[in-house]
Amino acid sequence: MTTFNPPILQESRSLVRERLGVDSPICVLKWRRKQLLVLRSQQQSHPSHLPPLTNERRLIDCLSHSPIRLVRADASLGESGLRFWANACESSHKTLYLRLPAASKLPHKRIGFFWGCKRVLDLSLASLMLVLLSPVLLTIAALIKVSTPGPILFRQWRVGQRGKLFRVLKFRTMTVNAEQHHHQIMADQAHTNLHKRHDDPRITPLGRWLRKYSLDELPQLFNVLLGEMSLVGPRPWALYDAVRIRPEMLERLNALPGITGAWQIQARSHLLDIDMVNDLDLEYLRNWSLTEDLKILLRTVPKVLSGFGAC
């Protein structure tokens, strides 16, 4: 039985400081209106008011026994810090959000009725596609199972609407435990570039073919049904890319991400600069309409079938 005292996070407006690990930043934890704010501390050293939270099980116990409804964390915690909190929140049935600037100009705030129509369109088309493509999905699943050891699906943390972290679903296209070698493989990538490589050695032969025609993205239709994604929208950022977005562009992370979007039909994997991808997404959001979404969907089909810009 753990000796940790969970109620410590129930104190009103409490402020505690913790270090997630040897290489992780010191955190300031604030309790506010049944929300836990996880901030990066500006101080390098100070006494801790909690037992070390380097043990994920300890943090899960703490969150599970507290009345906290959600957790908001600074992007400045870095990829490893955010993943640590995301895993703990998932296990304790709490929701984790990135702390982001307000985004009052997003389409769902400006055009509520038409944004609702977009959701109906998403549900209808995603359901229809899952039914029609079910033989394809089952065939791909079987091929992955017999060709390489490991799970059929790949689940990865992505940043969703209003900064909510969710698990994106894809068919696995890499070797088992490929995430553990991610930063080693991407070490020579420019800091402003997306973490993508055309010659990534972790990609399996079947995975390369699936990626060429974006077939690995098909399980994201389930993310659409869950309301975590849309058929059309900005790129869903992985944590290792999201933490490198410039502060003045963090507002864009409030948007509902999509399976396809302006980045997919204009450049796909040819465009690796984070700022340029964000610019495309912001332009899409500024000019959003149902008509534009339908145009993007129609333009996506020939791009995907031709293998345009695959990586």
Phi and psi restraints in degrees (value plus and minus 20) as a CYANA .aco file:
   2 THR   PHI     -91.5   -51.5
   2 THR   PSI     127.1   167.1
   3 THR   PHI    -112.9   -72.9
   3 THR   PSI     -17.7    22.3
   4 PHE   PHI     -90.8   -50.8
   4 PHE   PSI     122.9   162.9
   5 ASN   PHI    -123.1   -83.1
   5 ASN   PSI      73.4   113.4
   6 PRO   PHI     -74.4   -34.4
   6 PRO   PSI     -56.8   -16.8
   7 PRO   PHI     -79.6   -39.6
   7 PRO   PSI     -28.5    11.5
   8 ILE   PHI     -81.7   -41.7
   8 ILE   PSI     -44.6    -4.6
   9 LEU   PHI    -105.8   -65.8
   9 LEU   PSI     -16.2    23.8
  10 GLN   PHI    -116.7   -76.7
  10 GLN   PSI     -23.0    17.0
  11 GLU   PHI     -90.6   -50.6
  11 GLU   PSI     114.7   154.7
  12 SER   PHI     -84.8   -44.8
  12 SER   PSI     108.6   148.6
  13 ARG   PHI      33.7    73.7
  13 ARG   PSI      15.3    55.3
  14 SER   PHI     -91.8   -51.8
  14 SER   PSI     134.7   174.7
  15 LEU   PHI    -154.3  -114.3
  15 LEU   PSI      99.7   139.7
  16 VAL   PHI    -151.2  -111.2
  16 VAL   PSI     139.3   179.3
  17 ARG   PHI    -144.9  -104.9
  17 ARG   PSI     117.4   157.4
  18 GLU   PHI    -163.9  -123.9
  18 GLU   PSI     135.7   175.7
  19 ARG   PHI    -134.5   -94.5
  19 ARG   PSI     107.5   147.5
  20 LEU   PHI     -94.2   -54.2
  20 LEU   PSI     -46.9    -6.9
  21 GLY   PHI    -197.1  -157.1
  21 GLY   PSI     159.1   199.1
  22 VAL   PHI     -79.4   -39.4
  22 VAL   PSI     -61.9   -21.9
  23 ASP   PHI    -119.2   -79.2
  23 ASP   PSI     -14.2    25.8
  24 SER   PHI    -115.1   -75.1
  24 SER   PSI     133.0   173.0
  25 PRO   PHI     -90.8   -50.8
  25 PRO   PSI     135.3   175.3
  26 ILE   PHI     -93.3   -53.3
  26 ILE   PSI     114.9   154.9
  27 CYS   PHI    -128.5   -88.5
  27 CYS   PSI     128.9   168.9
  28 VAL   PHI    -128.4   -88.4
  28 VAL   PSI     105.0   145.0
  29 LEU   PHI    -126.1   -86.1
  29 LEU   PSI     104.6   144.6
  30 LYS   PHI    -143.2  -103.2
  30 LYS   PSI     116.1   156.1
  31 TRP   PHI    -118.3   -78.3
  31 TRP   PSI     104.7   144.7
  32 ARG   PHI    -170.0  -130.0
  32 ARG   PSI      93.5   133.5
  33 ARG   PHI      30.4    70.4
  33 ARG   PSI      31.7    71.7
  34 LYS   PHI      41.4    81.4
  34 LYS   PSI       3.6    43.6
  35 GLN   PHI    -140.2  -100.2
  35 GLN   PSI     123.1   163.1
  36 LEU   PHI    -125.1   -85.1
  36 LEU   PSI      99.8   139.8
  37 LEU   PHI    -116.4   -76.4
  37 LEU   PSI     106.4   146.4
  38 VAL   PHI    -130.8   -90.8
  38 VAL   PSI      85.7   125.7
  39 LEU   PHI    -132.8   -92.8
  39 LEU   PSI     133.8   173.8
  40 ARG   PHI    -104.0   -64.0
  40 ARG   PSI     108.4   148.4
  41 SER   PHI     -97.6   -57.6
  41 SER   PSI     125.3   165.3
  42 GLN   PHI    -105.4   -65.4
  42 GLN   PSI     -32.9     7.1
  43 GLN   PHI    -111.2   -71.2
  43 GLN   PSI     130.0   170.0
  44 GLN   PHI    -108.6   -68.6
  44 GLN   PSI     -48.5    -8.5
  45 SER   PHI    -174.1  -134.1
  45 SER   PSI     121.8   161.8
  46 HIS   PHI    -190.1  -150.1
  46 HIS   PSI     140.9   180.9
  47 PRO   PHI     -85.7   -45.7
  47 PRO   PSI     127.8   167.8
  48 SER   PHI    -116.2   -76.2
  48 SER   PSI     122.7   162.7
  49 HIS   PHI    -118.3   -78.3
  49 HIS   PSI     -20.3    19.7
  50 LEU   PHI    -149.3  -109.3
  50 LEU   PSI     134.5   174.5
  51 PRO   PHI     -80.7   -40.7
  51 PRO   PSI     133.4   173.4
  52 PRO   PHI     -73.9   -33.9
  52 PRO   PSI     116.0   156.0
  53 LEU   PHI    -121.4   -81.4
  53 LEU   PSI       5.2    45.2
  54 THR   PHI     -88.8   -48.8
  54 THR   PSI     -40.6    -0.6
  55 ASN   PHI    -108.7   -68.7
  55 ASN   PSI      97.4   137.4
  56 GLU   PHI     -82.7   -42.7
  56 GLU   PSI     -54.3   -14.3
  57 ARG   PHI     -82.4   -42.4
  57 ARG   PSI     -57.8   -17.8
  58 ARG   PHI     -84.7   -44.7
  58 ARG   PSI     -62.5   -22.5
  59 LEU   PHI     -86.6   -46.6
  59 LEU   PSI     -59.2   -19.2
  60 ILE   PHI     -81.1   -41.1
  60 ILE   PSI     -63.6   -23.6
  61 ASP   PHI     -80.3   -40.3
  61 ASP   PSI     -62.7   -22.7
  62 CYS   PHI     -81.1   -41.1
  62 CYS   PSI     -69.0   -29.0
  63 LEU   PHI     -88.4   -48.4
  63 LEU   PSI     -58.3   -18.3
  64 SER   PHI     -84.1   -44.1
  64 SER   PSI     -53.4   -13.4
  65 HIS   PHI    -115.3   -75.3
  65 HIS   PSI     -13.8    26.2
  66 SER   PHI    -126.1   -86.1
  66 SER   PSI     137.6   177.6
  67 PRO   PHI    -102.5   -62.5
  67 PRO   PSI      -7.7    32.3
  68 ILE   PHI     -80.5   -40.5
  68 ILE   PSI     111.2   151.2
  69 ARG   PHI    -112.1   -72.1
  69 ARG   PSI     -55.9   -15.9
  70 LEU   PHI    -172.5  -132.5
  70 LEU   PSI     143.6   183.6
  71 VAL   PHI    -142.6  -102.6
  71 VAL   PSI     115.7   155.7
  72 ARG   PHI    -137.5   -97.5
  72 ARG   PSI     107.5   147.5
  73 ALA   PHI    -144.7  -104.7
  73 ALA   PSI     125.8   165.8
  74 ASP   PHI     -91.7   -51.7
  74 ASP   PSI     120.2   160.2
  75 ALA   PHI     -84.7   -44.7
  75 ALA   PSI     -42.1    -2.1
  76 SER   PHI     -88.2   -48.2
  76 SER   PSI     -28.8    11.2
  77 LEU   PHI     -86.4   -46.4
  77 LEU   PSI     -39.1     0.9
  78 GLY   PHI      66.8   106.8
  78 GLY   PSI     149.5   189.5
  79 GLU   PHI     -80.3   -40.3
  79 GLU   PSI     -69.0   -29.0
  80 SER   PHI     -86.0   -46.0
  80 SER   PSI     -59.1   -19.1
  81 GLY   PHI     -85.4   -45.4
  81 GLY   PSI     -62.8   -22.8
  82 LEU   PHI     -86.7   -46.7
  82 LEU   PSI     -59.4   -19.4
  83 ARG   PHI     -86.1   -46.1
  83 ARG   PSI     -58.2   -18.2
  84 PHE   PHI     -78.7   -38.7
  84 PHE   PSI     -67.7   -27.7
  85 TRP   PHI     -90.5   -50.5
  85 TRP   PSI     -57.1   -17.1
  86 ALA   PHI     -83.2   -43.2
  86 ALA   PSI     -64.2   -24.2
  87 ASN   PHI     -83.8   -43.8
  87 ASN   PSI     -61.9   -21.9
  88 ALA   PHI     -86.7   -46.7
  88 ALA   PSI     -61.8   -21.8
  89 CYS   PHI     -84.9   -44.9
  89 CYS   PSI     -59.7   -19.7
  90 GLU   PHI     -81.8   -41.8
  90 GLU   PSI     -63.6   -23.6
  91 SER   PHI     -89.6   -49.6
  91 SER   PSI     -47.3    -7.3
  92 SER   PHI    -119.2   -79.2
  92 SER   PSI     -12.1    27.9
  93 HIS   PHI      41.9    81.9
  93 HIS   PSI      18.5    58.5
  94 LYS   PHI    -131.7   -91.7
  94 LYS   PSI     136.8   176.8
  95 THR   PHI    -120.9   -80.9
  95 THR   PSI     115.4   155.4
  96 LEU   PHI    -128.8   -88.8
  96 LEU   PSI     110.5   150.5
  97 TYR   PHI    -140.8  -100.8
  97 TYR   PSI     129.0   169.0
  98 LEU   PHI     -98.7   -58.7
  98 LEU   PSI     122.7   162.7
  99 ARG   PHI     -98.4   -58.4
  99 ARG   PSI      97.1   137.1
 100 LEU   PHI    -148.4  -108.4
 100 LEU   PSI     135.6   175.6
 101 PRO   PHI     -86.6   -46.6
 101 PRO   PSI     132.3   172.3
 102 ALA   PHI     -81.8   -41.8
 102 ALA   PSI     129.4   169.4
 103 ALA   PHI    -151.5  -111.5
 103 ALA   PSI      58.0    98.0
 104 SER   PHI     -93.8   -53.8
 104 SER   PSI     -32.7     7.3
 105 LYS   PHI    -117.6   -77.6
 105 LYS   PSI     -11.5    28.5
 106 LEU   PHI     -87.5   -47.5
 106 LEU   PSI     131.0   171.0
 107 PRO   PHI     -74.2   -34.2
 107 PRO   PSI     -60.7   -20.7
 108 HIS   PHI     -88.2   -48.2
 108 HIS   PSI     -36.8     3.2
 109 LYS   PHI    -110.6   -70.6
 109 LYS   PSI     -52.2   -12.2
 110 ARG   PHI    -104.4   -64.4
 110 ARG   PSI     -55.8   -15.8
 111 ILE   PHI    -152.2  -112.2
 111 ILE   PSI      49.2    89.2
 112 GLY   PHI     -75.3   -35.3
 112 GLY   PSI     -66.0   -26.0
 113 PHE   PHI     -83.2   -43.2
 113 PHE   PSI     -68.9   -28.9
 114 PHE   PHI     -89.1   -49.1
 114 PHE   PSI     -49.9    -9.9
 115 TRP   PHI     -87.1   -47.1
 115 TRP   PSI     -54.9   -14.9
 116 GLY   PHI     -84.2   -44.2
 116 GLY   PSI     -57.7   -17.7
 117 CYS   PHI     -84.2   -44.2
 117 CYS   PSI     -55.4   -15.4
 118 LYS   PHI     -81.4   -41.4
 118 LYS   PSI     -60.9   -20.9
 119 ARG   PHI     -85.1   -45.1
 119 ARG   PSI     -61.1   -21.1
 120 VAL   PHI     -82.5   -42.5
 120 VAL   PSI     -62.2   -22.2
 121 LEU   PHI     -83.1   -43.1
 121 LEU   PSI     -61.9   -21.9
 122 ASP   PHI     -78.9   -38.9
 122 ASP   PSI     -69.4   -29.4
 123 LEU   PHI     -82.3   -42.3
 123 LEU   PSI     -63.0   -23.0
 124 SER   PHI     -86.4   -46.4
 124 SER   PSI     -70.5   -30.5
 125 LEU   PHI     -89.5   -49.5
 125 LEU   PSI     -59.8   -19.8
 126 ALA   PHI     -83.8   -43.8
 126 ALA   PSI     -62.1   -22.1
 127 SER   PHI     -83.4   -43.4
 127 SER   PSI     -64.5   -24.5
 128 LEU   PHI     -83.7   -43.7
 128 LEU   PSI     -62.9   -22.9
 129 MET   PHI     -85.1   -45.1
 129 MET   PSI     -58.8   -18.8
 130 LEU   PHI     -84.1   -44.1
 130 LEU   PSI     -57.9   -17.9
 131 VAL   PHI     -88.7   -48.7
 131 VAL   PSI     -69.5   -29.5
 132 LEU   PHI     -87.5   -47.5
 132 LEU   PSI     -54.7   -14.7
 133 LEU   PHI    -115.8   -75.8
 133 LEU   PSI     -14.0    26.0
 134 SER   PHI     -76.6   -36.6
 134 SER   PSI     -59.2   -19.2
 135 PRO   PHI     -82.3   -42.3
 135 PRO   PSI     -57.8   -17.8
 136 VAL   PHI     -85.6   -45.6
 136 VAL   PSI     -64.6   -24.6
 137 LEU   PHI     -80.2   -40.2
 137 LEU   PSI     -64.4   -24.4
 138 LEU   PHI     -87.4   -47.4
 138 LEU   PSI     -57.7   -17.7
 139 THR   PHI     -85.3   -45.3
 139 THR   PSI     -65.2   -25.2
 140 ILE   PHI     -82.5   -42.5
 140 ILE   PSI     -62.6   -22.6
 141 ALA   PHI     -79.4   -39.4
 141 ALA   PSI     -62.4   -22.4
 142 ALA   PHI     -86.2   -46.2
 142 ALA   PSI     -60.9   -20.9
 143 LEU   PHI     -83.5   -43.5
 143 LEU   PSI     -61.8   -21.8
 144 ILE   PHI     -84.1   -44.1
 144 ILE   PSI     -60.6   -20.6
 145 LYS   PHI     -83.7   -43.7
 145 LYS   PSI     -60.7   -20.7
 146 VAL   PHI    -107.7   -67.7
 146 VAL   PSI     -38.8     1.2
 147 SER   PHI    -112.7   -72.7
 147 SER   PSI     -52.2   -12.2
 148 THR   PHI    -162.1  -122.1
 148 THR   PSI     126.1   166.1
 149 PRO   PHI     -91.7   -51.7
 149 PRO   PSI     131.9   171.9
 150 GLY   PHI      98.6   138.6
 150 GLY   PSI     158.7   198.7
 151 PRO   PHI     -90.6   -50.6
 151 PRO   PSI     138.8   178.8
 152 ILE   PHI     -97.5   -57.5
 152 ILE   PSI     -61.0   -21.0
 153 LEU   PHI    -120.9   -80.9
 153 LEU   PSI     129.1   169.1
 154 PHE   PHI    -131.8   -91.8
 154 PHE   PSI     106.1   146.1
 155 ARG   PHI    -136.9   -96.9
 155 ARG   PSI     106.7   146.7
 156 GLN   PHI    -158.3  -118.3
 156 GLN   PSI     123.1   163.1
 157 TRP   PHI     -89.1   -49.1
 157 TRP   PSI     111.0   151.0
 158 ARG   PHI    -152.0  -112.0
 158 ARG   PSI     142.6   182.6
 159 VAL   PHI    -115.7   -75.7
 159 VAL   PSI     102.0   142.0
 160 GLY   PHI    -128.1   -88.1
 160 GLY   PSI    -178.9  -138.9
 161 GLN   PHI     -79.0   -39.0
 161 GLN   PSI     115.5   155.5
 162 ARG   PHI      38.8    78.8
 162 ARG   PSI       2.6    42.6
 163 GLY   PHI      63.5   103.5
 163 GLY   PSI     -11.3    28.7
 164 LYS   PHI     -91.3   -51.3
 164 LYS   PSI     108.3   148.3
 165 LEU   PHI    -102.2   -62.2
 165 LEU   PSI     116.0   156.0
 166 PHE   PHI    -163.2  -123.2
 166 PHE   PSI     143.3   183.3
 167 ARG   PHI    -112.2   -72.2
 167 ARG   PSI      92.3   132.3
 168 VAL   PHI     -98.8   -58.8
 168 VAL   PSI     125.2   165.2
 169 LEU   PHI    -128.0   -88.0
 169 LEU   PSI     111.9   151.9
 170 LYS   PHI    -163.2  -123.2
 170 LYS   PSI     137.4   177.4
 171 PHE   PHI     -90.4   -50.4
 171 PHE   PSI     117.2   157.2
 172 ARG   PHI     -89.7   -49.7
 172 ARG   PSI     105.6   145.6
 173 THR   PHI    -136.2   -96.2
 173 THR   PSI     -20.4    19.6
 174 MET   PHI    -139.5   -99.5
 174 MET   PSI     150.5   190.5
 175 THR   PHI     -87.1   -47.1
 175 THR   PSI     143.2   183.2
 176 VAL   PHI     -82.9   -42.9
 176 VAL   PSI     121.5   161.5
 177 ASN   PHI      42.7    82.7
 177 ASN   PSI       7.5    47.5
 178 ALA   PHI     -81.4   -41.4
 178 ALA   PSI     -50.8   -10.8
 179 GLU   PHI     -81.1   -41.1
 179 GLU   PSI     -50.2   -10.2
 180 GLN   PHI     -86.3   -46.3
 180 GLN   PSI     -43.0    -3.0
 181 HIS   PHI    -125.2   -85.2
 181 HIS   PSI     -10.8    29.2
 182 HIS   PHI     -77.2   -37.2
 182 HIS   PSI     -74.2   -34.2
 183 HIS   PHI     -89.7   -49.7
 183 HIS   PSI     -48.7    -8.7
 184 GLN   PHI     -86.4   -46.4
 184 GLN   PSI     -63.3   -23.3
 185 ILE   PHI     -88.1   -48.1
 185 ILE   PSI     -56.4   -16.4
 186 MET   PHI    -114.6   -74.6
 186 MET   PSI      -6.9    33.1
 187 ALA   PHI     -80.4   -40.4
 187 ALA   PSI     -50.6   -10.6
 188 ASP   PHI    -112.6   -72.6
 188 ASP   PSI     -15.0    25.0
 189 GLN   PHI     -95.3   -55.3
 189 GLN   PSI     122.7   162.7
 190 ALA   PHI     -82.3   -42.3
 190 ALA   PSI     128.5   168.5
 191 HIS   PHI     -80.1   -40.1
 191 HIS   PSI     -50.2   -10.2
 192 THR   PHI    -108.9   -68.9
 192 THR   PSI     -17.4    22.6
 193 ASN   PHI    -116.8   -76.8
 193 ASN   PSI     131.5   171.5
 194 LEU   PHI     -83.0   -43.0
 194 LEU   PSI     131.9   171.9
 195 HIS   PHI    -103.9   -63.9
 195 HIS   PSI      58.5    98.5
 196 LYS   PHI    -157.6  -117.6
 196 LYS   PSI     124.7   164.7
 197 ARG   PHI    -159.5  -119.5
 197 ARG   PSI     115.1   155.1
 198 HIS   PHI     -90.3   -50.3
 198 HIS   PSI     -46.4    -6.4
 199 ASP   PHI    -126.5   -86.5
 199 ASP   PSI       9.3    49.3
 200 ASP   PHI     -80.0   -40.0
 200 ASP   PSI      96.0   136.0
 201 PRO   PHI     -91.6   -51.6
 201 PRO   PSI     -30.3     9.7
 202 ARG   PHI    -100.0   -60.0
 202 ARG   PSI     -36.0     4.0
 203 ILE   PHI     -95.5   -55.5
 203 ILE   PSI     110.9   150.9
 204 THR   PHI     -99.0   -59.0
 204 THR   PSI     140.2   180.2
 205 PRO   PHI     -75.9   -35.9
 205 PRO   PSI     -65.3   -25.3
 206 LEU   PHI     -84.7   -44.7
 206 LEU   PSI     -59.8   -19.8
 207 GLY   PHI     -81.2   -41.2
 207 GLY   PSI     -57.4   -17.4
 208 ARG   PHI     -85.6   -45.6
 208 ARG   PSI     -58.6   -18.6
 209 TRP   PHI     -88.1   -48.1
 209 TRP   PSI     -62.1   -22.1
 210 LEU   PHI     -81.4   -41.4
 210 LEU   PSI     -60.8   -20.8
 211 ARG   PHI     -87.7   -47.7
 211 ARG   PSI     -55.9   -15.9
 212 LYS   PHI     -76.6   -36.6
 212 LYS   PSI     -58.8   -18.8
 213 TYR   PHI    -128.5   -88.5
 213 TYR   PSI      -3.7    36.3
 214 SER   PHI      37.5    77.5
 214 SER   PSI       4.2    44.2
 215 LEU   PHI     -89.9   -49.9
 215 LEU   PSI     -43.2    -3.2
 216 ASP   PHI     -87.5   -47.5
 216 ASP   PSI     -36.7     3.3
 217 GLU   PHI    -104.5   -64.5
 217 GLU   PSI     -31.3     8.7
 218 LEU   PHI     -76.9   -36.9
 218 LEU   PSI     -57.8   -17.8
 219 PRO   PHI     -81.4   -41.4
 219 PRO   PSI     -35.4     4.6
 220 GLN   PHI     -86.5   -46.5
 220 GLN   PSI     -32.5     7.5
 221 LEU   PHI     -80.2   -40.2
 221 LEU   PSI     -50.2   -10.2
 222 PHE   PHI     -89.7   -49.7
 222 PHE   PSI     -56.0   -16.0
 223 ASN   PHI     -81.9   -41.9
 223 ASN   PSI     -55.0   -15.0
 224 VAL   PHI     -85.8   -45.8
 224 VAL   PSI     -65.2   -25.2
 225 LEU   PHI     -81.5   -41.5
 225 LEU   PSI     -53.2   -13.2
 226 LEU   PHI     -98.7   -58.7
 226 LEU   PSI     -26.1    13.9
 227 GLY   PHI      62.4   102.4
 227 GLY   PSI     -11.6    28.4
 228 GLU   PHI    -104.1   -64.1
 228 GLU   PSI     -41.7    -1.7
 229 MET   PHI    -161.6  -121.6
 229 MET   PSI     148.8   188.8
 230 SER   PHI    -138.1   -98.1
 230 SER   PSI     146.3   186.3
 231 LEU   PHI     -85.9   -45.9
 231 LEU   PSI     -57.5   -17.5
 232 VAL   PHI    -145.3  -105.3
 232 VAL   PSI     113.9   153.9
 233 GLY   PHI     153.8   193.8
 233 GLY   PSI    -195.8  -155.8
 234 PRO   PHI     -86.0   -46.0
 234 PRO   PSI     145.1   185.1
 235 ARG   PHI     -84.3   -44.3
 235 ARG   PSI     114.8   154.8
 236 PRO   PHI    -101.3   -61.3
 236 PRO   PSI      88.4   128.4
 237 TRP   PHI     -95.0   -55.0
 237 TRP   PSI     114.1   154.1
 238 ALA   PHI     -94.4   -54.4
 238 ALA   PSI     139.0   179.0
 239 LEU   PHI     -80.2   -40.2
 239 LEU   PSI     -60.4   -20.4
 240 TYR   PHI     -87.8   -47.8
 240 TYR   PSI     -39.8     0.2
 241 ASP   PHI    -113.1   -73.1
 241 ASP   PSI     -58.7   -18.7
 242 ALA   PHI     -81.1   -41.1
 242 ALA   PSI     -57.3   -17.3
 243 VAL   PHI     -92.4   -52.4
 243 VAL   PSI     -29.8    10.2
 244 ARG   PHI    -123.3   -83.3
 244 ARG   PSI     -15.0    25.0
 245 ILE   PHI     -93.1   -53.1
 245 ILE   PSI     116.8   156.8
 246 ARG   PHI     -81.7   -41.7
 246 ARG   PSI     121.7   161.7
 247 PRO   PHI     -71.3   -31.3
 247 PRO   PSI     -58.0   -18.0
 248 GLU   PHI     -91.7   -51.7
 248 GLU   PSI     -29.8    10.2
 249 MET   PHI    -129.7   -89.7
 249 MET   PSI     -15.3    24.7
 250 LEU   PHI     -84.7   -44.7
 250 LEU   PSI     -44.5    -4.5
 251 GLU   PHI     -75.3   -35.3
 251 GLU   PSI     -53.3   -13.3
 252 ARG   PHI     -82.7   -42.7
 252 ARG   PSI     -42.1    -2.1
 253 LEU   PHI     -91.8   -51.8
 253 LEU   PSI     -26.8    13.2
 254 ASN   PHI     -92.7   -52.7
 254 ASN   PSI     -38.8     1.2
 255 ALA   PHI     -96.0   -56.0
 255 ALA   PSI     131.5   171.5
 256 LEU   PHI     -92.3   -52.3
 256 LEU   PSI      99.6   139.6
 257 PRO   PHI     -95.3   -55.3
 257 PRO   PSI     143.7   183.7
 258 GLY   PHI    -149.1  -109.1
 258 GLY   PSI     142.6   182.6
 259 ILE   PHI     -89.3   -49.3
 259 ILE   PSI     -59.4   -19.4
 260 THR   PHI    -149.0  -109.0
 260 THR   PSI     148.3   188.3
 261 GLY   PHI    -196.4  -156.4
 261 GLY   PSI    -187.1  -147.1
 262 ALA   PHI     -80.1   -40.1
 262 ALA   PSI     -58.8   -18.8
 263 TRP   PHI     -83.8   -43.8
 263 TRP   PSI     -51.1   -11.1
 264 GLN   PHI     -93.8   -53.8
 264 GLN   PSI     -60.8   -20.8
 265 ILE   PHI    -109.0   -69.0
 265 ILE   PSI     -39.8     0.2
 266 GLN   PHI    -116.2   -76.2
 266 GLN   PSI     -51.5   -11.5
 267 ALA   PHI    -163.7  -123.7
 267 ALA   PSI     -50.7   -10.7
 268 ARG   PHI      31.0    71.0
 268 ARG   PSI    -147.8  -107.8
 269 SER   PHI    -104.6   -64.6
 269 SER   PSI     -19.3    20.7
 270 HIS   PHI     -90.9   -50.9
 270 HIS   PSI     -49.9    -9.9
 271 LEU   PHI    -115.6   -75.6
 271 LEU   PSI      93.4   133.4
 272 LEU   PHI    -131.6   -91.6
 272 LEU   PSI     -31.9     8.1
 273 ASP   PHI     -93.1   -53.1
 273 ASP   PSI     103.4   143.4
 274 ILE   PHI     -79.6   -39.6
 274 ILE   PSI     -64.8   -24.8
 275 ASP   PHI     -83.8   -43.8
 275 ASP   PSI     -58.9   -18.9
 276 MET   PHI     -88.9   -48.9
 276 MET   PSI     -58.1   -18.1
 277 VAL   PHI     -84.2   -44.2
 277 VAL   PSI     -62.5   -22.5
 278 ASN   PHI     -82.3   -42.3
 278 ASN   PSI     -58.7   -18.7
 279 ASP   PHI     -82.1   -42.1
 279 ASP   PSI     -61.8   -21.8
 280 LEU   PHI     -81.7   -41.7
 280 LEU   PSI     -62.7   -22.7
 281 ASP   PHI     -85.9   -45.9
 281 ASP   PSI     -61.5   -21.5
 282 LEU   PHI     -85.5   -45.5
 282 LEU   PSI     -57.6   -17.6
 283 GLU   PHI     -84.0   -44.0
 283 GLU   PSI     -61.2   -21.2
 284 TYR   PHI     -80.8   -40.8
 284 TYR   PSI     -65.3   -25.3
 285 LEU   PHI     -86.1   -46.1
 285 LEU   PSI     -58.2   -18.2
 286 ARG   PHI     -85.6   -45.6
 286 ARG   PSI     -51.9   -11.9
 287 ASN   PHI    -132.1   -92.1
 287 ASN   PSI       3.9    43.9
 288 TRP   PHI     -82.3   -42.3
 288 TRP   PSI     120.7   160.7
 289 SER   PHI    -179.3  -139.3
 289 SER   PSI     138.9   178.9
 290 LEU   PHI     -81.5   -41.5
 290 LEU   PSI     -56.4   -16.4
 291 THR   PHI     -82.2   -42.2
 291 THR   PSI     -62.5   -22.5
 292 GLU   PHI     -84.5   -44.5
 292 GLU   PSI     -58.8   -18.8
 293 ASP   PHI     -81.2   -41.2
 293 ASP   PSI     -63.4   -23.4
 294 LEU   PHI     -84.5   -44.5
 294 LEU   PSI     -58.1   -18.1
 295 LYS   PHI     -82.6   -42.6
 295 LYS   PSI     -62.9   -22.9
 296 ILE   PHI     -84.8   -44.8
 296 ILE   PSI     -61.4   -21.4
 297 LEU   PHI     -80.2   -40.2
 297 LEU   PSI     -64.6   -24.6
 298 LEU   PHI     -87.4   -47.4
 298 LEU   PSI     -56.0   -16.0
 299 ARG   PHI     -96.3   -56.3
 299 ARG   PSI     -42.0    -2.0
 300 THR   PHI     -88.7   -48.7
 300 THR   PSI     -58.3   -18.3
 301 VAL   PHI     -76.3   -36.3
 301 VAL   PSI     -75.5   -35.5
 302 PRO   PHI     -85.5   -45.5
 302 PRO   PSI     -51.3   -11.3
 303 LYS   PHI     -83.3   -43.3
 303 LYS   PSI     -64.5   -24.5
 304 VAL   PHI     -88.9   -48.9
 304 VAL   PSI     -64.3   -24.3
 305 LEU   PHI     -84.0   -44.0
 305 LEU   PSI     -47.8    -7.8
 306 SER   PHI    -106.7   -66.7
 306 SER   PSI     -28.7    11.3
 307 GLY   PHI      53.3    93.3
 307 GLY   PSI       1.8    41.8
 308 PHE   PHI     -76.1   -36.1
 308 PHE   PSI     107.2   147.2
 309 GLY   PHI      41.8    81.8
 309 GLY   PSI       4.4    44.4
 310 ALA   PHI     -87.8   -47.8
 310 ALA   PSI     129.1   169.1
